[in-house]
Each structure stands twice: as structure tokens, then as C-alpha cells.
């Protein structure tokens, strides 16, 4: 019994220290909204939009990142590795740009600005999302 508790504590502690190194770690578990802003105003407006839709975001298994070349806002539970932070803040990324990435890792939509309601409607039309809705209604 003591060994089981020690193992559980070790697993909890190792998961607490786990960092998000790549967006690929979210594949098959989460959809991703990546908003690459070219201004602080864009970042604040996009972050506010996503935070206000917290229930809709959670229900659709969305992890979001709102980035500028200097700052990253996210709802990711795991801390971001330095490597991932560098990639997300990179000046080589097109800005402004919003990407919707499906659970399969494919880019489903690309826009200049965040249109959250449009993205949520698109997600709700996806076959995997339709299966999630059907499963939850049982």
C-alpha cells in the first residue's frame, strides 16, 4: 500500500513538472487556437474574447495561445518550455494571423483576426466534435 501511494505521489509530481515542449503534445486531445498578434491591442482583445468564452472553449477541448513577439497568453495548464515560447514569439511567423488546428493536428482555418464565434461554429460542424456531442447526450 505504501509503495502504491509513493508511486502515485511520484506520478503527480512528475506531471506537475511536465512542460509543454511542442504543440504536437496536444494532438488528439485538444483543438488549438493560435492567435499571432502584431500589437498589444490585438493581444488584449483576443485574450479577452477567449477568456469570456471559457465554458465554450472548455467544452470544445480548446487550448489557445495569443502571442506577440514579446508575450504569450494561454489557457494551457502545463507551463510552456523555453523552446516553445521562442517558437511562438518568433518574428518569422505571419502576424496578424489566427489558426484553428484540429485534434488531428491539421490546420482547419486561417484568418487575419480572431473571429471566435466563426471558429466555434466550424468546430461544431467537425465530425469528431459531432461524435463528442453525441457521446455526451447519451
PyMOL commands that set and color helices and strands:
alter all, ss='L'
color gray80, all
select helices_A, chain A and resi 2-17+23-26+40-52+54-59+82-88+116-125+127-136
alter helices_A, ss='H'
color red, helices_A
select strands_A, chain A and resi 19-20+31-36+62-67+72-74+79-80+97-101+107-111
alter strands_A, ss='S'
color yellow, strands_A
deselect
rebuild
show_as cartoon
